[in-house]
Structure formats: structure tokens, C-alpha cells
Amino acid sequence: MRITVEAVVQAELTAVWDAWNNPADIERWNADFEGTYTRIVPHRTIEYRMSDGRQVKVEVVERPGGVLVRETFDAETRNPPQMQRRGWQAILDNFRRHVEARG
């Protein structure tokens, strides 16, 4: 099962991309995920495999009013899908707040 979460960040595309990939920023908004990049299209897509083998795809799409960040991930089997969706959405919302606070 794949789950998708989304947020629109009120910032420029380069600011969103940089905050997603800069280790100092990541430490401020992310929570203990690790993985290996499997595909990167600068300013558009990042795909990676987490240490447990699950796949994640992150898409950034510039549009009027901000940048849409869409994260699609393979669900794990220990927790209900809705719980996973809420957790990943909370992290994505942390990201949005972090980028927007940077101005």
C-alpha cells in the first residue's frame, strides 16, 4: 500500500528544495528517517529507499501561491495506514513551517 501526503509551502522553489536537502535544515524539521537516494531530478523529484526497504518519492511542483510538496511512501505493516499518514503529514507540516519561517 502506498500513502501520499501533501503541503503547499509559501516560498520560492529553490528555498523549498534547499531546505529539503540541506543537512542543517533537515535536522530542524525531520524525524529520524534515513535512506539511500535512488533517483534525483533537481528541483523536481527525489526518490529514495529507506533502511527497511520501503520506497519514497518526493515531488516538488511550483504553482501559483507556493510550492506543492507531495510525498508518496510505501506503508509499513506494524501501524494502521491512517496513523502513518498522520505522522508523515505532521513531519511535512513541520517542513512547511520551517521553510516559511525562514522567509
HUMO-V135329 format. One line per field, one symbol per residue. ss: DSSP state (h for helix, s for strand, l for the rest). Layout:
ss=???
//
This chain:
ss=lsssssssslllhhhhhhhhhlhhhhhhhlllllssssssslllssssssllllsssssssssllsssssssssllllllhhhhhhhhhhhhhhhhhhhhhhl
//
